[in-house]
Amino acid sequence: MARSDDPSELRASGTLEAMTRVQFEALVRQALADIPEQIRSHVDNVDVVVEDWPSRAQLVGSGIDEEQYLLGLYEGIPLTDRYDYGMVLPDKITLFQKAIEEVCSSEDELVAEVRDTVVHEVAHHFGIDDESLHEMGV
């Protein structure tokens, strides 16, 4: 039986079924679209990608030992640190689909976790560190 690629058509059964990459990417796009325009318009030179799991190098660089606990990663030069910035590859925000699915027990939780992870990683692009995000409740 074919599944819809529209995340709004996912069943809210209380249990999480594996989501297709297309459905997951649609959730990521929606989370990005939900960021207020006055903030989103300042996101500059950033690619957002989805991978199943973090690589060993990404885990080491993040300081997190367990792959299921690294849900997203910002790799790049935050806006606050950009000087004489030009002709560089884009920064990268990666969301780790399988890791996010692993920590969620329902589709509602998954939607919320994708949104929260996108906001968290975009905040890093603006130069906000984990400690400050924690203080803000993000």
C-alpha positions in Angstrom: 0.0 0.0 0.0 1.5 3.4 -1.0 1.8 6.0 1.6 1.1 9.7 1.0 4.0 12.0 1.0 1.9 14.7 2.7 2.9 14.7 6.4 -0.5 16.1 7.3 -2.0 12.8 6.3 0.0 10.8 8.8 -2.1 8.8 11.3 -2.1 10.2 14.8 -2.4 6.7 16.2 -0.1 7.3 19.2 2.6 5.1 17.8 5.2 6.2 15.4 5.5 4.5 12.0 8.6 4.8 9.9 8.3 8.0 7.8 9.5 8.2 4.2 12.3 10.7 3.5 9.9 12.8 1.4 7.5 13.0 4.3 10.2 13.9 6.7 11.7 16.5 4.4 8.2 18.1 4.1 8.1 18.4 7.9 11.5 20.1 7.8 10.3 22.5 5.0 7.2 23.3 7.1 9.3 24.0 10.2 11.5 26.4 8.2 8.5 28.1 6.7 7.0 28.6 10.2 10.0 30.6 11.3 8.9 34.3 11.4 9.8 36.1 8.2 11.8 38.8 10.0 14.1 36.0 11.2 14.0 33.7 8.2 15.0 36.5 5.9 18.3 36.8 7.6 19.3 33.1 7.2 22.1 33.5 4.7 24.0 30.9 2.7 22.7 27.8 4.5 21.8 24.4 3.1 19.4 22.2 5.1 19.7 18.5 4.6 18.4 15.3 6.0 20.5 12.2 6.8 19.5 9.0 8.6 22.3 9.1 11.2 25.2 11.3 12.0 28.6 10.3 10.8 31.4 9.4 13.2 33.1 12.7 12.4 29.9 14.6 13.1 29.5 12.8 16.5 33.1 13.6 17.4 32.8 17.2 16.4 29.6 17.6 18.4 31.0 16.1 21.5 28.0 13.7 21.7 28.9 10.0 22.0 25.6 8.3 21.1 24.3 8.7 17.5 20.7 8.6 18.6 21.1 11.7 20.8 22.4 14.0 18.0 19.2 15.1 16.4 20.6 18.0 14.3 23.8 19.7 13.6 24.9 23.2 12.4 28.2 23.3 10.6 29.4 26.6 9.4 30.3 30.1 10.3 27.6 31.8 12.4 26.5 35.3 11.3 28.1 36.8 14.4 31.5 35.5 13.3 31.4 36.4 9.6 34.0 39.0 8.5 35.2 39.5 5.0 32.8 36.7 4.1 32.4 35.7 0.5 33.0 33.0 -2.1 32.5 30.2 0.5 30.5 27.0 0.5 27.2 27.3 2.3 26.8 26.5 6.0 24.9 23.2 6.6 22.1 22.3 8.9 21.6 18.5 9.1 18.6 16.9 10.7 19.1 13.2 11.5 15.8 11.5 10.6 16.4 8.1 12.3 17.7 9.7 15.5 14.7 12.0 15.7 12.4 9.1 15.1 14.2 7.1 17.8 13.4 9.6 20.5 9.8 10.2 19.5 6.9 7.9 20.4 4.2 9.5 18.3 3.8 11.5 15.1 2.8 14.6 17.1 6.0 14.3 19.0 7.9 13.9 15.8 6.4 17.0 14.3 7.3 19.0 17.4 10.8 17.6 17.6 11.5 18.4 13.9 10.3 22.0 14.6 12.3 22.3 17.8 15.5 20.9 16.1 15.2 23.2 13.1 14.7 26.2 15.4 17.7 25.1 17.5 20.0 24.7 14.6 18.9 28.0 12.9 19.6 29.7 16.3 23.2 28.4 16.0 23.4 30.1 12.6 22.6 33.3 14.4 25.5 32.7 16.9 23.4 31.5 19.8 25.2 28.8 21.7 23.6 25.7 23.5 23.9 27.3 26.9 22.0 30.4 25.9 19.4 28.3 24.1 19.0 26.2 27.3 18.5 29.4 29.3 15.8 30.5 26.8 14.1 27.1 27.0 14.9 26.2 23.4 
